[in-house]
Amino acid sequence: MPITSNKVVQIHYKLTNSEGEVLDSSEGREPLAYLQGAGNIIPGLEKALEGKDTGDKFTVTIPPEEAYGERNEALIQVIPREAFVDVEEIKPGMQFQAQMGDHPQIIVVTKVEGDNITIDANHPLAGESLTFEVSVDSVRDATEEELAHGHVHGAGGHHH
Ligand code: ZN
């Protein structure tokens, strides 16, 4: 059956950036299961999958605005070391989870200069054009419960 809203879709995929580096792949793993139309995956990929069917294979390049957004300089901030309670040593590359509005956000330490710590709350893939090689593994109707929750249950999906 073709992929439309409220279908549970399993895909295998390979994600590369504009330099051709492989960032993620489902190779050797269970396929990724998601609920079409629920915003489980980035908008550009969901759009590219609409109407595709089991066995279809395709490659799509998604610009930042339909992936993880443009980089936002306002999300780069310098904060004092005292803000990091319970952290003994702060080094560039360290990641922390912070609550930003209603969703958790990963922040990365990008620079340490004395007591000035530069953090970046942009998604690591913000500003990147992403190329996905996709093959559609299966398509099925979502259950009532999956629709109510807005995500997939069972193998390859979300577990309670
Ligand atoms: Zn659920």
Backbone and ligand atoms as CSV (ligand in chain L), in Angstrom:
chain,resi,resn,atom,element,x,y,z
A,1,MET,N,N,0.857,-1.194,0.000
A,1,MET,CA,C,0.000,0.000,0.000
A,1,MET,C,C,0.893,1.245,0.000
A,2,PRO,N,N,0.463,2.305,-0.707
A,2,PRO,CA,C,1.301,3.505,-0.744
A,2,PRO,C,C,1.349,4.216,0.609
A,3,ILE,N,N,2.425,4.966,0.800
A,3,ILE,CA,C,2.616,5.703,2.055
A,3,ILE,C,C,1.748,6.962,2.031
A,4,THR,N,N,0.858,7.048,3.016
A,4,THR,CA,C,0.047,8.252,3.228
A,4,THR,C,C,0.026,8.502,4.729
A,5,SER,N,N,-0.579,9.596,5.136
A,5,SER,CA,C,-0.664,9.906,6.567
A,5,SER,C,C,-1.285,8.747,7.323
A,6,ASN,N,N,-0.781,8.513,8.520
A,6,ASN,CA,C,-1.288,7.479,9.433
A,6,ASN,C,C,-0.901,6.058,9.037
A,7,LYS,N,N,0.090,5.911,8.149
A,7,LYS,CA,C,0.666,4.594,7.880
A,7,LYS,C,C,1.935,4.451,8.717
A,8,VAL,N,N,2.157,3.221,9.173
A,8,VAL,CA,C,3.419,2.896,9.833
A,8,VAL,C,C,4.364,2.379,8.759
A,9,VAL,N,N,5.506,3.027,8.642
A,9,VAL,CA,C,6.450,2.758,7.553
A,9,VAL,C,C,7.771,2.306,8.158
A,10,GLN,N,N,8.360,1.280,7.563
A,10,GLN,CA,C,9.707,0.875,7.947
A,10,GLN,C,C,10.626,1.125,6.760
A,11,ILE,N,N,11.721,1.815,7.025
A,11,ILE,CA,C,12.668,2.109,5.952
A,11,ILE,C,C,14.088,1.720,6.374
A,12,HIS,N,N,14.865,1.347,5.376
A,12,HIS,CA,C,16.310,1.317,5.553
A,12,HIS,C,C,16.852,2.576,4.891
A,13,TYR,N,N,17.903,3.132,5.481
A,13,TYR,CA,C,18.382,4.410,4.969
A,13,TYR,C,C,19.875,4.545,5.200
A,14,LYS,N,N,20.464,5.397,4.372
A,14,LYS,CA,C,21.848,5.834,4.597
A,14,LYS,C,C,21.845,7.349,4.476
A,15,LEU,N,N,22.385,8.010,5.480
A,15,LEU,CA,C,22.406,9.474,5.515
A,15,LEU,C,C,23.822,9.965,5.286
A,16,THR,N,N,23.998,10.831,4.284
A,16,THR,CA,C,25.312,11.438,4.040
A,16,THR,C,C,25.170,12.957,4.018
A,17,ASN,N,N,26.247,13.647,4.381
A,17,ASN,CA,C,26.234,15.110,4.294
A,17,ASN,C,C,26.744,15.530,2.921
A,18,SER,N,N,26.864,16.853,2.718
A,18,SER,CA,C,27.229,17.351,1.383
A,18,SER,C,C,28.662,16.979,1.005
A,19,GLU,N,N,29.487,16.590,1.998
A,19,GLU,CA,C,30.851,16.120,1.690
A,19,GLU,C,C,30.878,14.626,1.387
A,20,GLY,N,N,29.724,13.983,1.439
A,20,GLY,CA,C,29.672,12.552,1.155
A,20,GLY,C,C,30.022,11.670,2.344
A,21,GLU,N,N,30.208,12.271,3.526
A,21,GLU,CA,C,30.479,11.482,4.728
A,21,GLU,C,C,29.194,10.811,5.199
A,22,VAL,N,N,29.295,9.526,5.548
A,22,VAL,CA,C,28.122,8.815,6.066
A,22,VAL,C,C,27.931,9.200,7.537
A,23,LEU,N,N,26.776,9.792,7.855
A,23,LEU,CA,C,26.489,10.248,9.220
A,23,LEU,C,C,25.692,9.214,10.001
A,24,ASP,N,N,24.900,8.444,9.291
A,24,ASP,CA,C,24.039,7.469,9.964
A,24,ASP,C,C,23.564,6.488,8.903
A,25,SER,N,N,23.289,5.269,9.360
A,25,SER,CA,C,22.813,4.255,8.437
A,25,SER,C,C,22.097,3.181,9.229
A,26,SER,N,N,21.081,2.584,8.631
A,26,SER,CA,C,20.378,1.487,9.301
A,26,SER,C,C,20.962,0.143,8.895
A,27,GLU,N,N,22.056,0.159,8.123
A,27,GLU,CA,C,22.668,-1.091,7.660
A,27,GLU,C,C,23.036,-1.983,8.845
A,28,GLY,N,N,22.645,-3.247,8.766
A,28,GLY,CA,C,22.950,-4.188,9.837
A,28,GLY,C,C,22.067,-4.035,11.058
A,29,ARG,N,N,21.084,-3.174,10.963
A,29,ARG,CA,C,20.156,-2.961,12.074
A,29,ARG,C,C,18.734,-3.212,11.600
A,30,GLU,N,N,17.802,-3.178,12.558
A,30,GLU,CA,C,16.385,-3.192,12.214
A,30,GLU,C,C,16.086,-1.926,11.410
A,31,PRO,N,N,15.135,-2.011,10.468
A,31,PRO,CA,C,14.771,-0.774,9.772
A,31,PRO,C,C,14.173,0.242,10.745
A,32,LEU,N,N,14.231,1.499,10.374
A,32,LEU,CA,C,13.603,2.561,11.158
A,32,LEU,C,C,12.092,2.509,10.932
A,33,ALA,N,N,11.337,2.504,12.017
A,33,ALA,CA,C,9.872,2.533,11.916
A,33,ALA,C,C,9.377,3.898,12.359
A,34,TYR,N,N,8.485,4.498,11.562
A,34,TYR,CA,C,7.933,5.799,11.957
A,34,TYR,C,C,6.496,5.890,11.483
A,35,LEU,N,N,5.803,6.880,12.021
A,35,LEU,CA,C,4.394,7.111,11.666
A,35,LEU,C,C,4.328,8.286,10.695
A,36,GLN,N,N,3.908,8.014,9.457
A,36,GLN,CA,C,3.844,9.073,8.442
A,36,GLN,C,C,2.831,10.136,8.850
A,37,GLY,N,N,3.220,11.398,8.720
A,37,GLY,CA,C,2.320,12.514,9.007
A,37,GLY,C,C,2.351,12.970,10.447
A,38,ALA,N,N,3.185,12.333,11.271
A,38,ALA,CA,C,3.211,12.675,12.702
A,38,ALA,C,C,4.439,13.490,13.086
A,39,GLY,N,N,5.264,13.834,12.109
A,39,GLY,CA,C,6.450,14.628,12.439
A,39,GLY,C,C,7.514,13.837,13.179
A,40,ASN,N,N,7.492,12.504,13.044
A,40,ASN,CA,C,8.515,11.668,13.699
A,40,ASN,C,C,9.878,11.828,13.038
A,41,ILE,N,N,9.878,12.141,11.751
A,41,ILE,CA,C,11.124,12.288,10.992
A,41,ILE,C,C,11.149,13.702,10.399
A,42,ILE,N,N,12.286,14.111,9.844
A,42,ILE,CA,C,12.381,15.487,9.342
A,42,ILE,C,C,11.391,15.713,8.184
A,43,PRO,N,N,10.867,16.951,8.080
A,43,PRO,CA,C,9.797,17.228,7.104
A,43,PRO,C,C,10.156,16.850,5.668
A,44,GLY,N,N,11.374,17.130,5.234
A,44,GLY,CA,C,11.757,16.850,3.848
A,44,GLY,C,C,11.749,15.368,3.530
A,45,LEU,N,N,12.128,14.549,4.505
A,45,LEU,CA,C,12.138,13.104,4.281
A,45,LEU,C,C,10.712,12.556,4.278
A,46,GLU,N,N,9.888,13.070,5.168
A,46,GLU,CA,C,8.484,12.653,5.208
A,46,GLU,C,C,7.802,12.987,3.868
A,47,LYS,N,N,8.099,14.188,3.364
A,47,LYS,CA,C,7.513,14.620,2.085
A,47,LYS,C,C,7.969,13.705,0.943
A,48,ALA,N,N,9.265,13.353,0.936
A,48,ALA,CA,C,9.810,12.506,-0.133
A,48,ALA,C,C,9.218,11.100,-0.091
A,49,LEU,N,N,8.817,10.653,1.095
A,49,LEU,CA,C,8.294,9.295,1.246
A,49,LEU,C,C,6.810,9.191,0.904
A,50,GLU,N,N,6.103,10.324,0.946
A,50,GLU,CA,C,4.668,10.323,0.663
A,50,GLU,C,C,4.419,9.698,-0.725
A,51,GLY,N,N,3.540,8.702,-0.787
A,51,GLY,CA,C,3.177,8.068,-2.059
A,51,GLY,C,C,4.077,6.925,-2.477
A,52,LYS,N,N,5.246,6.769,-1.814
A,52,LYS,CA,C,6.132,5.651,-2.135
A,52,LYS,C,C,5.514,4.358,-1.597
A,53,ASP,N,N,6.056,3.207,-2.040
A,53,ASP,CA,C,5.465,1.917,-1.665
A,53,ASP,C,C,6.561,0.925,-1.304
A,54,THR,N,N,6.170,-0.184,-0.713
A,54,THR,CA,C,7.110,-1.231,-0.339
A,54,THR,C,C,7.998,-1.600,-1.523
A,55,GLY,N,N,9.295,-1.656,-1.296
A,55,GLY,CA,C,10.245,-2.026,-2.355
A,55,GLY,C,C,10.808,-0.838,-3.105
A,56,ASP,N,N,10.195,0.321,-2.959
A,56,ASP,CA,C,10.721,1.513,-3.649
A,56,ASP,C,C,12.072,1.905,-3.052
A,57,LYS,N,N,12.979,2.323,-3.945
A,57,LYS,CA,C,14.291,2.821,-3.519
A,57,LYS,C,C,14.503,4.175,-4.185
A,58,PHE,N,N,15.019,5.121,-3.428
A,58,PHE,CA,C,15.263,6.442,-4.009
A,58,PHE,C,C,16.306,7.189,-3.191
A,59,THR,N,N,16.840,8.252,-3.796
A,59,THR,CA,C,17.793,9.122,-3.110
A,59,THR,C,C,17.234,10.535,-3.148
A,60,VAL,N,N,17.281,11.215,-2.014
A,60,VAL,CA,C,16.759,12.584,-1.950
A,60,VAL,C,C,17.731,13.452,-1.158
A,61,THR,N,N,17.952,14.679,-1.650
A,61,THR,CA,C,18.778,15.644,-0.912
A,61,THR,C,C,17.855,16.707,-0.339
A,62,ILE,N,N,17.973,16.911,0.967
A,62,ILE,CA,C,17.044,17.770,1.695
A,62,ILE,C,C,17.788,18.999,2.204
A,63,PRO,N,N,17.300,20.199,1.827
A,63,PRO,CA,C,17.964,21.426,2.298
A,63,PRO,C,C,17.722,21.628,3.798
A,64,PRO,N,N,18.575,22.442,4.451
A,64,PRO,CA,C,18.470,22.625,5.907
A,64,PRO,C,C,17.066,23.006,6.384
A,65,GLU,N,N,16.380,23.873,5.596
A,65,GLU,CA,C,15.075,24.348,6.090
A,65,GLU,C,C,14.034,23.236,6.165
A,66,GLU,N,N,14.294,22.106,5.439
A,66,GLU,CA,C,13.362,20.974,5.558
A,66,GLU,C,C,14.000,19.831,6.335
A,67,ALA,N,N,15.175,20.118,6.923
A,67,ALA,CA,C,15.853,19.107,7.746
A,67,ALA,C,C,15.893,19.639,9.186
A,68,TYR,N,N,17.076,20.022,9.659
A,68,TYR,CA,C,17.189,20.477,11.050
A,68,TYR,C,C,17.290,21.992,11.186
A,69,GLY,N,N,16.924,22.705,10.118
A,69,GLY,CA,C,16.901,24.161,10.188
A,69,GLY,C,C,18.265,24.774,9.921
A,70,GLU,N,N,18.247,26.086,9.738
A,70,GLU,CA,C,19.497,26.823,9.578
A,70,GLU,C,C,20.157,26.969,10.943
A,71,ARG,N,N,21.461,27.172,10.944
A,71,ARG,CA,C,22.126,27.464,12.216
A,71,ARG,C,C,21.668,28.837,12.706
A,72,ASN,N,N,21.424,28.935,14.007
A,72,ASN,CA,C,20.955,30.169,14.613
A,72,ASN,C,C,22.030,30.677,15.565
A,73,GLU,N,N,22.644,31.825,15.185
A,73,GLU,CA,C,23.752,32.359,15.993
A,73,GLU,C,C,23.294,32.719,17.416
A,74,ALA,N,N,21.992,32.995,17.572
A,74,ALA,CA,C,21.473,33.344,18.903
A,74,ALA,C,C,21.546,32.159,19.865
A,75,LEU,N,N,21.718,30.960,19.321
A,75,LEU,CA,C,21.800,29.771,20.174
A,75,LEU,C,C,23.234,29.490,20.629
A,76,ILE,N,N,24.158,30.363,20.201
A,76,ILE,CA,C,25.540,30.260,20.672
A,76,ILE,C,C,25.715,31.322,21.757
A,77,GLN,N,N,26.081,30.882,22.946
A,77,GLN,CA,C,26.161,31.811,24.080
A,77,GLN,C,C,27.420,31.558,24.889
A,78,VAL,N,N,27.894,32.623,25.526
A,78,VAL,CA,C,29.001,32.492,26.473
A,78,VAL,C,C,28.404,32.586,27.873
A,79,ILE,N,N,28.655,31.563,28.661
A,79,ILE,CA,C,28.109,31.556,30.016
A,79,ILE,C,C,29.236,31.305,31.015
A,80,PRO,N,N,29.047,31.733,32.268
A,80,PRO,CA,C,30.106,31.551,33.259
A,80,PRO,C,C,30.224,30.097,33.718
A,81,ARG,N,N,31.432,29.723,34.076
A,81,ARG,CA,C,31.709,28.373,34.539
A,81,ARG,C,C,30.794,27.963,35.715
A,82,GLU,N,N,30.456,28.952,36.582
A,82,GLU,CA,C,29.614,28.626,37.752
A,82,GLU,C,C,28.271,28.027,37.333
A,83,ALA,N,N,27.853,28.257,36.082
A,83,ALA,CA,C,26.561,27.720,35.647
A,83,ALA,C,C,26.587,26.195,35.570
A,84,PHE,N,N,27.794,25.635,35.498
A,84,PHE,CA,C,27.901,24.177,35.404
A,84,PHE,C,C,28.134,23.600,36.798
A,85,VAL,N,N,27.067,23.423,37.524
A,85,VAL,CA,C,27.217,22.825,38.850
A,85,VAL,C,C,27.457,21.334,38.676
A,86,ASP,N,N,28.220,20.753,39.570
A,86,ASP,CA,C,28.463,19.302,39.558
A,86,ASP,C,C,29.307,18.828,38.371
A,87,VAL,N,N,29.923,19.720,37.640
A,87,VAL,CA,C,30.809,19.283,36.554
A,87,VAL,C,C,32.228,19.700,36.928
A,88,GLU,N,N,33.110,18.719,37.073
A,88,GLU,CA,C,34.453,19.044,37.549
A,88,GLU,C,C,35.301,19.725,36.490
A,89,GLU,N,N,35.300,19.134,35.300
A,89,GLU,CA,C,36.145,19.686,34.251
A,89,GLU,C,C,35.312,19.875,32.989
A,90,ILE,N,N,35.373,21.063,32.428
A,90,ILE,CA,C,34.583,21.364,31.230
A,90,ILE,C,C,35.530,21.459,30.049
A,91,LYS,N,N,35.241,20.650,29.022
A,91,LYS,CA,C,36.117,20.617,27.850
A,91,LYS,C,C,35.298,20.807,26.582
A,92,PRO,N,N,35.899,21.377,25.548
A,92,PRO,CA,C,35.190,21.471,24.272
A,92,PRO,C,C,34.762,20.082,23.801
A,93,GLY,N,N,33.566,20.010,23.251
A,93,GLY,CA,C,33.044,18.735,22.763
A,93,GLY,C,C,32.107,18.064,23.746
A,94,MET,N,N,32.135,18.506,25.024
A,94,MET,CA,C,31.216,17.925,26.001
A,94,MET,C,C,29.788,18.293,25.643
A,95,GLN,N,N,28.878,17.362,25.912
A,95,GLN,CA,C,27.470,17.612,25.627
A,95,GLN,C,C,26.655,17.560,26.908
A,96,PHE,N,N,25.683,18.433,26.986
A,96,PHE,CA,C,24.768,18.454,28.117
A,96,PHE,C,C,23.354,18.498,27.580
A,97,GLN,N,N,22.422,18.011,28.396
A,97,GLN,CA,C,21.026,18.159,28.009
A,97,GLN,C,C,20.409,19.274,28.836
A,98,ALA,N,N,19.740,20.189,28.173
A,98,ALA,CA,C,19.106,21.307,28.861
A,98,ALA,C,C,17.635,21.352,28.463
A,99,GLN,N,N,16.830,21.905,29.311
A,99,GLN,CA,C,15.415,22.056,28.995
A,99,GLN,C,C,15.228,23.411,28.325
A,100,MET,N,N,14.822,23.404,27.046
A,100,MET,CA,C,14.626,24.661,26.315
A,100,MET,C,C,13.138,24.746,25.981
A,101,GLY,N,N,12.398,25.590,26.670
A,101,GLY,CA,C,10.958,25.646,26.443
A,101,GLY,C,C,10.350,24.318,26.836
A,102,ASP,N,N,9.676,23.654,25.916
A,102,ASP,CA,C,8.975,22.422,26.274
A,102,ASP,C,C,9.704,21.160,25.810
A,103,HIS,N,N,10.923,21.303,25.288
A,103,HIS,CA,C,11.596,20.090,24.823
A,103,HIS,C,C,13.060,20.061,25.249
A,104,PRO,N,N,13.580,18.856,25.478
A,104,PRO,CA,C,14.988,18.757,25.849
A,104,PRO,C,C,15.875,19.071,24.653
A,105,GLN,N,N,16.992,19.723,24.921
A,105,GLN,CA,C,17.879,20.156,23.845
A,105,GLN,C,C,19.311,19.793,24.235
A,106,ILE,N,N,20.045,19.256,23.282
A,106,ILE,CA,C,21.449,18.964,23.540
A,106,ILE,C,C,22.256,20.240,23.310
A,107,ILE,N,N,23.063,20.602,24.281
A,107,ILE,CA,C,23.972,21.728,24.063
A,107,ILE,C,C,25.406,21.204,24.079
A,108,VAL,N,N,26.233,21.786,23.256
A,108,VAL,CA,C,27.608,21.342,23.113
A,108,VAL,C,C,28.538,22.472,23.552
A,109,VAL,N,N,29.541,22.131,24.329
A,109,VAL,CA,C,30.571,23.099,24.698
A,109,VAL,C,C,31.516,23.230,23.507
A,110,THR,N,N,31.663,24.453,22.980
A,110,THR,CA,C,32.514,24.620,21.802
A,110,THR,C,C,33.833,25.309,22.128
A,111,LYS,N,N,33.881,26.055,23.261
A,111,LYS,CA,C,35.120,26.758,23.592
A,111,LYS,C,C,35.179,26.997,25.093
A,112,VAL,N,N,36.370,26.857,25.654
A,112,VAL,CA,C,36.570,27.138,27.076
A,112,VAL,C,C,37.722,28.125,27.184
A,113,GLU,N,N,37.430,29.328,27.704
A,113,GLU,CA,C,38.462,30.351,27.900
A,113,GLU,C,C,38.352,30.847,29.326
A,114,GLY,N,N,39.203,30.317,30.203
A,114,GLY,CA,C,39.119,30.690,31.609
A,114,GLY,C,C,37.760,30.314,32.163
A,115,ASP,N,N,37.052,31.297,32.693
A,115,ASP,CA,C,35.727,31.027,33.252
A,115,ASP,C,C,34.604,31.266,32.246
A,116,ASN,N,N,34.989,31.577,31.001
A,116,ASN,CA,C,33.982,31.791,29.968
A,116,ASN,C,C,33.809,30.520,29.131
A,117,ILE,N,N,32.604,29.989,29.175
A,117,ILE,CA,C,32.320,28.751,28.466
A,117,ILE,C,C,31.373,29.080,27.315
A,118,THR,N,N,31.786,28.755,26.091
A,118,THR,CA,C,30.917,28.982,24.941
A,118,THR,C,C,30.131,27.704,24.670
A,119,ILE,N,N,28.819,27.857,24.604
A,119,ILE,CA,C,27.966,26.705,24.313
A,119,ILE,C,C,27.171,26.965,23.040
A,120,ASP,N,N,26.825,25.878,22.372
A,120,ASP,CA,C,26.067,25.947,21.121
A,120,ASP,C,C,24.879,25.002,21.248
A,121,ALA,N,N,23.665,25.577,21.172
A,121,ALA,CA,C,22.450,24.764,21.303
A,121,ALA,C,C,21.831,24.439,19.946
A,122,ASN,N,N,22.561,24.740,18.855
A,122,ASN,CA,C,22.052,24.338,17.543
A,122,ASN,C,C,22.081,22.822,17.434
A,123,HIS,N,N,21.120,22.258,16.712
A,123,HIS,CA,C,21.184,20.824,16.416
A,123,HIS,C,C,22.487,20.570,15.664
A,124,PRO,N,N,23.186,19.457,15.969
A,124,PRO,CA,C,24.473,19.206,15.283
A,124,PRO,C,C,24.352,19.210,13.756
A,125,LEU,N,N,23.175,18.925,13.224
A,125,LEU,CA,C,23.002,18.890,11.770
A,125,LEU,C,C,22.319,20.149,11.233
A,126,ALA,N,N,22.145,21.169,12.080
A,126,ALA,CA,C,21.573,22.433,11.595
A,126,ALA,C,C,22.482,23.013,10.521
A,127,GLY,N,N,21.877,23.579,9.485
A,127,GLY,CA,C,22.642,24.203,8.413
A,127,GLY,C,C,23.163,23.231,7.373
A,128,GLU,N,N,22.935,21.942,7.575
A,128,GLU,CA,C,23.453,20.920,6.647
A,128,GLU,C,C,22.380,20.495,5.649
A,129,SER,N,N,22.790,20.318,4.387
A,129,SER,CA,C,21.954,19.630,3.410
A,129,SER,C,C,22.217,18.148,3.573
A,130,LEU,N,N,21.175,17.380,3.687
A,130,LEU,CA,C,21.309,15.957,3.998
A,130,LEU,C,C,20.799,15.114,2.842
A,131,THR,N,N,21.588,14.103,2.463
A,131,THR,CA,C,21.177,13.189,1.404
A,131,THR,C,C,20.833,11.837,2.005
A,132,PHE,N,N,19.638,11.385,1.721
A,132,PHE,CA,C,19.182,10.083,2.202
A,132,PHE,C,C,19.033,9.130,1.019
A,133,GLU,N,N,19.654,7.955,1.140
A,133,GLU,CA,C,19.337,6.833,0.253
A,133,GLU,C,C,18.363,5.971,1.028
A,134,VAL,N,N,17.194,5.794,0.461
A,134,VAL,CA,C,16.116,5.140,1.210
A,134,VAL,C,C,15.601,3.930,0.450
A,135,SER,N,N,15.303,2.849,1.170
A,135,SER,CA,C,14.486,1.787,0.583
A,135,SER,C,C,13.342,1.504,1.552
A,136,VAL,N,N,12.152,1.390,0.977
A,136,VAL,CA,C,10.944,1.193,1.783
A,136,VAL,C,C,10.776,-0.295,2.043
A,137,ASP,N,N,10.825,-0.657,3.321
A,137,ASP,CA,C,10.788,-2.051,3.744
A,137,ASP,C,C,9.353,-2.556,3.886
A,138,SER,N,N,8.508,-1.779,4.521
A,138,SER,CA,C,7.111,-2.196,4.694
A,138,SER,C,C,6.236,-0.988,4.978
A,139,VAL,N,N,4.948,-1.146,4.691
A,139,VAL,CA,C,3.952,-0.107,4.955
A,139,VAL,C,C,2.717,-0.807,5.505
A,140,ARG,N,N,2.197,-0.328,6.620
A,140,ARG,CA,C,0.955,-0.901,7.171
A,140,ARG,C,C,0.117,0.205,7.803
A,141,ASP,N,N,-1.154,-0.117,8.065
A,141,ASP,CA,C,-2.006,0.833,8.784
A,141,ASP,C,C,-1.542,0.929,10.230
A,142,ALA,N,N,-1.618,2.128,10.798
A,142,ALA,CA,C,-1.307,2.309,12.220
A,142,ALA,C,C,-2.483,1.806,13.048
A,143,THR,N,N,-2.198,1.372,14.275
A,143,THR,CA,C,-3.272,0.994,15.203
A,143,THR,C,C,-3.860,2.266,15.813
A,144,GLU,N,N,-5.038,2.130,16.415
A,144,GLU,CA,C,-5.668,3.270,17.110
A,144,GLU,C,C,-4.723,3.844,18.162
A,145,GLU,N,N,-4.067,2.927,18.885
A,145,GLU,CA,C,-3.191,3.358,19.973
A,145,GLU,C,C,-1.991,4.143,19.427
A,146,GLU,N,N,-1.422,3.648,18.331
A,146,GLU,CA,C,-0.288,4.354,17.719
A,146,GLU,C,C,-0.712,5.747,17.253
A,147,LEU,N,N,-1.914,5.840,16.659
A,147,LEU,CA,C,-2.392,7.153,16.198
A,147,LEU,C,C,-2.595,8.088,17.380
A,148,ALA,N,N,-3.142,7.553,18.482
A,148,ALA,CA,C,-3.384,8.373,19.670
A,148,ALA,C,C,-2.074,8.876,20.260
A,149,HIS,N,N,-1.035,8.005,20.199
A,149,HIS,CA,C,0.255,8.387,20.778
A,149,HIS,C,C,1.115,9.200,19.806
A,150,GLY,N,N,0.850,9.067,18.507
A,150,GLY,CA,C,1.656,9.785,17.522
A,150,GLY,C,C,3.003,9.155,17.250
A,151,HIS,N,N,3.148,7.867,17.581
A,151,HIS,CA,C,4.387,7.160,17.263
A,151,HIS,C,C,4.113,5.661,17.141
A,152,VAL,N,N,5.131,4.938,16.667
A,152,VAL,CA,C,4.996,3.509,16.382
A,152,VAL,C,C,5.278,2.693,17.628
A,153,HIS,N,N,4.518,1.636,17.812
A,153,HIS,CA,C,4.793,0.673,18.889
A,153,HIS,C,C,5.353,-0.610,18.288
A,154,GLY,N,N,6.029,-1.416,19.113
A,154,GLY,CA,C,6.493,-2.724,18.671
A,154,GLY,C,C,7.849,-2.668,18.008
A,155,ALA,N,N,8.184,-3.733,17.276
A,155,ALA,CA,C,9.523,-3.898,16.704
A,155,ALA,C,C,9.927,-2.676,15.894
A,156,GLY,N,N,11.093,-2.179,16.165
A,156,GLY,CA,C,11.623,-1.061,15.396
A,156,GLY,C,C,11.046,0.272,15.808
A,157,GLY,N,N,10.064,0.255,16.687
A,157,GLY,CA,C,9.428,1.510,17.083
A,157,GLY,C,C,9.659,1.817,18.534
A,158,HIS,N,N,8.707,2.509,19.102
A,158,HIS,CA,C,8.805,3.006,20.466
A,158,HIS,C,C,8.288,1.925,21.423
A,159,HIS,N,N,8.945,1.760,22.541
A,159,HIS,CA,C,8.501,0.761,23.514
A,159,HIS,C,C,8.024,1.424,24.779
A,160,HIS,N,N,6.984,0.849,25.384
A,160,HIS,CA,C,6.473,1.368,26.656
A,160,HIS,C,C,6.860,0.419,27.770
L,1,ZN,ZN,ZN,3.092,5.072,22.709
